[in-house]
Each structure stands twice: as structure tokens, then as C-alpha cells.
Amino acid sequence: MRPTSVELIERIAEALDQSVLPAVGDDKWAASVVRSATTLLAHLAKRIPLEAPVLLADNEDAKSVLSGLALRLHDHSPGDEAAQELRSLGDAEPIPVYDAPALDTRDRLYQTAIERLLRSAHERAWTEDINAYVLGEIRQYLKRRMERERDIYFPAFTGPPF
């Protein structure tokens, strides 16, 4: 479909930058609003084509980490509620790569589980070695997640403030 969503966003940003920004004159607040809008539009232009592949990769990684943690927690304490909950997350049906909203919903489900694990580890829910293992696995996952999302946020949100 032409123009693509990215092309539309880029043309809107271009119009704001070339037509609206010069027209605001000395109004610093209006100029700041226009620069903020163009920065957000640049972010969207980068994000749209990357969102589904990034979510798909992140969901696969999160699922793998959560499944591994479920096994470790189950081995440590077979009746552990967290382990049972994590095992059920691994049974979710695959989502088509083009369905970004469904991938995002799954991502939120996994992120909620990760947040619960972090809270449990910080509340010392398990032995010291299990807590350290859980925190270490999540830390490594979050580093990989940051690297996956890097191209979505940089260079859109770098540079001087609005």
C-alpha cells in the first residue's frame, strides 16, 4: 500500500520541520512542541517496521528464560507456585510474526511474570543461591532485550532536548 505508514510519518515530520517550525517564529514553547512531535514521529518511523520482529525475538527469549527458571525452581521446590505458573506460560500457542498487537500482549504477559520473579527474589522467597540464579538470568535477559530494542530508540531519542 502506498504510501506506506513509514512514508506517511516521514512526510508529516518533514512538513512539521519545514513548514510549521519556521512559522512559530520566536515562540519557544511552540517550537519545543514541534520538535517533540518530530522526534516522536522519527521514533515511530523506526519502530513500525522493527516492532513485530523485536517482539517476536523478545518473546522467544523471555519464554526460554522463564521455562529455564521454571525448571530450576521446580527442582528446588516442586510445589513452588512460581514454577507452576511459569510452566503454564510455556504452553502458549505460537503467534504469527505479523500480528504485532498479539505479540505485544504476549510480551506483557511475560514481562509481568518477570516482574513477579524479581519481586520474589528481592523478598528472598528462595534460598540465597536460587535468588542469585533468578536475578542473574533476568539480568542477562534484560541486557539482551536492551540490545534488541536499541535500533528502535537510537538515534531517535539522542541529541539535545526539545
Summary of the structure (lengths in Angstrom):
residues: 162
radius of gyration: 21.2
end to end distance: 32.8
largest distance: 67.5
contacts: 439
relative contact order: 0.12
helix: 78%
strand: 0%
